Amino acid sequence: MEKTVGIIGGGAAGMMAAITAARQGACVTVLEGGERLGKKLLSTGNGRCNLGNLALDANQYYGSNTKWISKVLKRFDVYDTIRFFQGLGLIIKDKNGYLYPACEQAAAVLDVLRIELRALGVRVLCNQRVSKICRNEAAGRFLVTAGEESLSFDSVVIACGGKAAPKTGSDGSGYMLAKQLGHKLIPNVPALVQLKCGESYLKAVAGVRADAEISVFSRGECVAKQRGELQLTDYGISGIVVFQISRIANYILREQEEVQVVVNLLPDYTEEDFGQLCIIRSLLKEGRNVEEFFTGLLHKKLMMLFIKMAGLKPDIPVEDAKEGQLKQVYELCRNWRLHVTGSNSYDNAQVCAGGVDTAQITENMESGLVPGVYFAGEVMDVDGKCGGYNLQWAWSSGYLAGIGAAEK
Ligand SMILES: Cc1cc2nc3c(=O)[nH]c(=O)nc-3n(C[C@H](O)[C@H](O)[C@H](O)COP(=O)(O)OP(=O)(O)OC[C@H]3O[C@@H](n4cnc5c(N)ncnc54)[C@H](O)[C@@H]3O)c2cc1C
C-alpha cells in the first residue's frame, strides 16, 4: 500500500523532503503555516539565493555533533545539490565556489521546486499551522492537528525551521512539536546577525566599512577570529565578518560572560612591518598637524575617532603631541577593543543556532525516540556559516528525511 507522509513546514527543507518522498512513491501532503511555500527562500542571498558552496565541509557548521553532521553531508553533498537542481531545469552559476541560480533570482529556485511538487502530485495545504502531532501506537500512525482539522499519516517530517526571520513563518513552533514528542532542545540564540557594542562613540563612525581582522575574546582568551569587510553602525558592528562570529558571541553572553571584539584595521601588516611603517611615517611630522600626520592611514572618520580617543586635538602641530599619544593612535589601528553587549534580535538574524538535539536523531533523520518522525532543516541543532551552507543543510537533511519517511 502507498505510504502517506505528512511534511510540516514548506520551506527549503520541507519542499526537498516532499519531492524526495514523492519520488519514492509516497503520497505526500505538505502542511505550511503561511500563505505560501518558501517565503524565506525568496529573501536568501539578497534575493539571489546562495544555494550551496563547493567548499562544503562539516567545519563550516556548528552544532553539538559535528561528526554526525559530516556523515549526513556526505550522503547528499554539494554535487548532489547541483545535480538535483539541474535536473529541475535550473542553471547554476559558480562564483568563487558560491553557488547561485544563473539568473540571480531566488524566485527561480522556488519556482522549480514548486513545479516539481505539482508534477509529482504533492498535496500542498497552506495556512495550516500544526500545533500537535499524536502517535497512535496501535495503528502505527500519526495524527497531525492544524487548527480544527486533523490528518493522519504513516510518517511525518518536522521541517518548521527555527526562530530566525519569523515574518517568513519560522516562529519556533517546530521546537514545541519536537518537545511534545519528548525531544531534548539545545538552547537557541540568534546567529548570522549584527552585534551591539557598549561604545556610544560608534555613532561618529557609523556607515564606515573597512577590511579588518576581528578576534573574539572572552575571559582573556581568543575564541574566534575572522577576516573580511567590517561595517560600523551607530549601535555596533555588522558585515559578514561579524555574522560569522555572532553565534559564538551570543552563546558566551548567554552564560553571562563578557565578550570583547578586538579589531585590527591593518590586518596585512605583521607587528614588525607595522613598527617599520611607524618609523617611516615619523618622517612626515614636519609642518603637519595631528590630523594631517595621520592622513592616509585609515578612513578619515576612524582616524579622527582614534585621535580623540588618544586625548589629542586634531589641529595641534604634531610636534607638540606626546610620543605616547601618537603611539596610542597607532595601537588603536591594530588593537581597537569593543565591548559586545548583545545582538540584534531573531527578526534580523539569518539563522537560529541550537534546536532539536541531534544526538536523538539517526543519520536517516529519523527520531531515535519516536520511529516514523523525521527532521529536516534548521529545526535541528545545526547552523552553518554564511555562504550557502544553511540551504545546503536544508537540501541534504530534507533529501534524507524524505527517503526515510517514504520507506517507513
Ligand atoms: C534574510 C536571509 C537570507 C538568507 N540567505 C541565505 C543564503 O543566501 N544561503 C543560505 O544557505 N542560507 C541563507 N539563509 C538561511 C536559510 O534561508 C535557512 O537556513 C533555510 O531557509 C532553512 O530552511 P528550513 O526549511 O529549515 O526553514 P524555513 O525556511 O524557515 O521554513 C520553515 C517553514 O515552516 C513553516 N512552519 C513553521 N512552523 C510551522 C508549523 N507549526 N506548521 C506548519 N508550518 C510551519 C514556516 O512557515 C516556513 O515556511 C538566509 C536566511 C535569511 C533570513
The ligand as an ORCA input file, in Angstrom:
! r2SCAN-3c Opt
* xyz 0 1
  C      17.475     37.166      5.032
  C      18.025     35.770      4.947
  C      18.963     35.464      3.972
  C      19.494     34.163      3.914
  N      20.370     33.879      2.900
  C      20.858     32.610      2.780
  C      21.677     32.247      1.680
  O      21.884     33.026      0.730
  N      22.204     30.982      1.667
  C      21.941     30.071      2.658
  O      22.448     28.945      2.600
  N      21.109     30.376      3.678
  C      20.554     31.601      3.752
  N      19.688     31.903      4.775
  C      19.319     30.823      5.741
  C      18.331     29.851      5.085
  O      17.332     30.581      4.412
  C      17.670     28.923      6.111
  O      18.651     28.265      6.865
  C      16.773     27.897      5.433
  O      15.775     28.548      4.690
  C      16.132     26.968      6.455
  O      15.220     26.150      5.784
  P      14.081     25.385      6.586
  O      13.200     24.774      5.556
  O      14.682     24.531      7.616
  O      13.281     26.506      7.369
  P      12.432     27.763      6.811
  O      12.945     28.207      5.510
  O      12.388     28.724      7.925
  O      10.991     27.139      6.559
  C      10.171     26.683      7.602
  C       8.736     26.687      7.105
  O       7.911     26.029      8.058
  C       6.734     26.763      8.262
  N       6.259     26.469      9.619
  C       6.823     26.809     10.795
  N       6.130     26.298     11.830
  C       5.092     25.631     11.282
  C       4.020     24.887     11.842
  N       3.866     24.739     13.150
  N       3.105     24.333     10.988
  C       3.222     24.476      9.637
  N       4.232     25.169      9.063
  C       5.152     25.729      9.878
  C       7.124     28.203      8.060
  O       6.023     28.994      7.724
  C       8.170     28.087      6.942
  O       7.591     28.203      5.669
  C      19.111     33.176      4.858
  C      18.156     33.487      5.831
  C      17.600     34.763      5.866
  C      16.556     35.064      6.908
*
